Amino acid sequence: MNIAILYTLPTRRAKKSAFIDTDEDTIASAKEVAKAIFQKGALPMLVGLPEDAIEKTIREIKADCIVNLIDWTGLDLPLSLQAMDILESLGIPFTGASRRAFELGADKIAMKRHLDANNLPTPRWQLFTTGHEEVQKDFSYPVIVKLVKEHCSIGLGKASIVKNQEELIVLVHKQLITYHEPVIAEEFISGREFQITLLEKKSGLTMLPPAEVTYKVKGINAMLTYASRWEEDSPDFHTSGMALAKLTDEQLQIFETLCKKAFRAFGFTDFTRIDARLNDQGKFMFLEANANPGLSDDPLYGMTVSYKSVGMTFSDFVWEIIQSCLRRQRV
């Protein structure tokens, strides 16, 4: 079986960005996936996708299946959507989300609206596009400010938390000017944080044992920032870890019910990673539903903790995703 691994190369904009590590990480992920596929006896083919030859590169792919690692986000998100349009017209089965589900998961505005529309609990939020919007009165502070189209915690730091409306207005203006894209403000949920992996197996949609982000700090400092995830020389880099979550049977049932509902509501396929928290009252709250989460054997990644807890290797996990994709083609 021939399997292509389609991954995005850094754009010209990304190469000039301070966050180039997040784009280069996709290349490393593609190599990991290729090795995993080879270990399963299939023939992997790495296909780097450049911004200047999207259609030509995709249409030249000859394979039985494509592992989709398209990962252009932020101001480059339109390139991802263009690539997804071409991918869907190709006729070769590909892993992960459809174009529609991809856009829902990649754009935080669409994601939050979809969570609300489907009665999936998420922190109260507000969109800012100009900075002149009137701040809604029902916010409970602290509030966190996030970039709408970014991933990998780009734009997130300790300064992303504000304690009142005045601070919120100042930060919104600053982020709009700095990043040239809309931002959302949402109530900060202080509590336990989880990464929950769902996988479509032959037996049906399955929630793997949830992973929990472990923090050495508390309160508003207990959050995944860009520095804590990507800057090894930062003091914040060592303030978080990942472990198998200890949850009651009742909590596990709630997690499974809500996450499966989200998976189906967003139209996800093959797999996803849900980021969530339990608030101070123990209520489950969705932070993000990831349409095309990265694939890696990194022990600090929630997916890794989850699939290893049920005796799977990275090769096993990748192969399950590919098999799910091929089953969809046969239906």
N, C-alpha and C positions, 0 to 999 in steps of 0.2 A: 504493500500500500504506500502510495506517495502522498505525503502531507506537507503542504506549504505553511510556513510560519510567516505571516505578513505583519511586519512591524514598521512603525513610523520612524523616520530619520529626523534629527533636529532641523527645524526650519531656520532660515536666515535670522528671523526675529529671535528665536530661542537661543541661537548661538551668541547673541549679543546680550542675552538676559543673565541676571544674577542667579537664575534658577535652572541653569543648563543641566545640572545633575539629574533632575527629574526626567528629562528627555533622554539622556544617555542611559538611564536606568532601564528604559524599554529595550535597548539593544542587549543589555546583559540578560534581561528576562527572556528574550527570544533565543539566546544561546542556551539558556537553561532548559527551555522547552524543547529545543532541538535534541539535546542530549537525552531528555526523558523519552522522547518519541523513538529515538534510536534504540534505547534500552528495551523497548517493547517490540522490537523487530520490524518496525516500519522505517521507511526512508524519508527523513526530514529534508526540507529545502528552505533555507533562509531567504526571505524576500524583503529587502529593505525598501521602504516606500519614500521616495523623495517628493518634495512639494511641487517640483517642476515637471514631474512625469507621472502623475497619479494614474490617469486612465491607461496610458501605455503599459505601465508596470503591472497593474492589476489584470488587464486583459491578456497579458502574455503568460499568466499563471496556468500551468497544466498540472492538476493534482486531483486526488480523490476527495480531499478535504482541506480546508484552510483553517488554521488556528489564527483567529483575529486578535492581533495585539495593537490595533490602531489606537493611538493615544494622544493625538493632537488636541489640546484644550485651550482655554483662555481665548485670546484673540485669534488663535489658529483653529478654533473649533469648526469654522466653516469648511476647512480643508478635510477634517474628519468626516463631516456629513457628505461632502462631495465623494469621498472615497467609499463611504457606506452605500451611497446610491449606485455606484458602479459595481460594487461587490454584490449587491442584491440582483443586479441584472446579469451577472456572470453565469449563473446556473450551477456553480460549484457550492456544495454545502459548506458553511462556515460556522465556527463556534461562537457562542455568546449571543448577545442581543441583536435584534433587528435594528434597522436604521431608526425607526420610530422610538423604540425602547432606548436605544443608545442616546438619542437626543434628550429624552426625558431624564436619563440618569446623569448626563453630562452638564446640564444647565440647572443650577440650583433653583431658579425661579420655577421652571417647569416641574421640577421634582417636588418642591414644596406645595405647589398648587395641586399636583396629582395626589400627594399624601392627604391634603385637606379634603379634596373631592371624594376620596375613597374612605373617609373617616378613619384614617390611620394616624394615631396620635403623634404629633410633632410639636416642638416648641413654637410659641407664638412668634410671628415674624413680620417684617415689613421690607418692601423693596424700595431702594433709592436709586434713581437714575440721574437726577440733576443736583441733589443736595438741598433743594428748595422745598421738598415735600414736608408737609406738617407731620411731625412725629405722632404716632398714635398714642392715645392716652392710657391704654390698658397694659402697657409693658410693665413687667416686674423686673427690676434691675437686680443684679448686673445683666448686661446685654453684650453679646458677642457680634462683631462685624466681620462678615465673610465676603470674599469675592465671588461673584455669581458663576463664572465659567472656569474657575481654576480647580486643580486637584493637588494631591500630595501636600496639602497644608500651605500652599503658596499664599503669601500675604497674611498668614496667621502667626501671631506672636503674643507675648504678654500684653502688649499695648493694644491688642484687639478687643480687650474687655473694657467696657465703660460702666460707670456706676450711677450715672444720671443722664438726663436728657441733654444737658449742656455739653457734656463730654461726648455724647453720641453724635450730636450735630457737627462738632469739630472733627471727629474721626471720620465720619462719612465724607465730608468735604476733602479731607486729606487723601483717603483711599481712592476716591473718584479721580482726583488730579494725578495721583501717582500711577495708577494702573489702567486708567482709561477704559474702564468697564463698570457696569452696575455693581452695586453691593447689596447684600441683605443684612439686616440686623435681626437677631433672634435671641430670645431669652436664654441665658446660659443655664444649663442644667448641671447643678453640682450633684454628683453622685457617681455610682459605678458605671464604667464605660465598657462596651462590648463590641466585638467584631464577630458577626454570625454568618457562617457559610452555609448556603443551600446548594444542593447538588441534585440534578435529575439523574437518578439511577434507573436501572431496568425495572426495579420494584416500585418506582415512583419518586416524587419529589421528597427529598430527605434533608432534614436539618442536621448538620454535623454538630457535635458538642461545642457550644459557644466558647470563644476565647475572651479573656478579659484583659483590658489594658491595666497594668499595675503601676501605680504612681508612688514615688517617694515623697511627693509634695501633696498638699491638700488645697481645698477651696478653688479659687479661680486660677491658681497655678497648675491645677491638675487637668491639663489639656495637651493634646498633641499639636505642637507648633512646628513651623518649618525647621527651626533650629534643633528641636528635640528629635526630629526624624532624619535630618540630612547633614547637619554640621557637627562632625565628630569632635571638633575642638571647642564646641560650645558647652558651657556648664549645664545647659538644659538637656544635652544629649543623653545624659546618664540618669535622668529623672523619671524615666518610664521603662516598662518592660511588658512582656506578654506572657500570660499563663492560662491554663485551662480554668474556666470559671466554675466556681462552686455555687450551685443553684439548687433550690428545692424542686421537687417534682412539679409543684404548682407553678413555679416560675418558668420551668422548662416548657410546660404546656402552653403558657401564655406566650413565651418567645416563639414557639413553633407555630402556634395559630396565627399570630400577627405577621410573622415573617413570611409564611406561606401565602397569606392573604396579599401582602405587598408584592411578592414575586409574581403572582397571577395578575394583580391589578396593573402592574407596569408592563406586563407582557414579556417578562424576562424568559430566557431559555438557557438550558444547560447548567448554568450556575450563577451565583451572585454572592456579594458580600454586603451585609446590612450593618451599618454602624448605628449604635443605639446606646441609650443610657437609662438607668433607673433613677428617677428623681427622688427627692428626700422622702416622698410618701410611698416610694416603692412602685411607682407607675412607669411602665415601659414607654419610652419616647424615641421615635425614629429621628436620627440625625441625618443620615444619608442612605439612599438605596443605590448601590453601584451597579450600573448596567454592564460594564466591561472591566471588572477589577483586574489589577495586575496579577500575573502568575509568577510565583517565586518560592524557593525553598528556604527563605530567610526565617530563622527561628523567632525573629521579632515581629513576624507577620501573623495575624490572626488565623488566616487560612492554614498556614503551616501547622500551627498548634492544633487546630481542629482535625485536619486529616490524619496527622500522626497519632492522635488520641484514639483513632479507630483502627490503627495498624496499617494505614496506607502510606506508601512512599510518594514522593513528588511525581514519579513516573506513573504510579497507579492513579493519582488524582487527575493528572493531565489526560490520561487514557480514558478515564470515565467521562470527562468532558467531551472528548472526541467521539466516543461511542454514543453519547447522548445526541450529538449533532448528526451522526449517521442514522440513528433511529428516526429522527425527525424527517430525514430525506426519504425513508422507506414508507412513511405513513401516507 
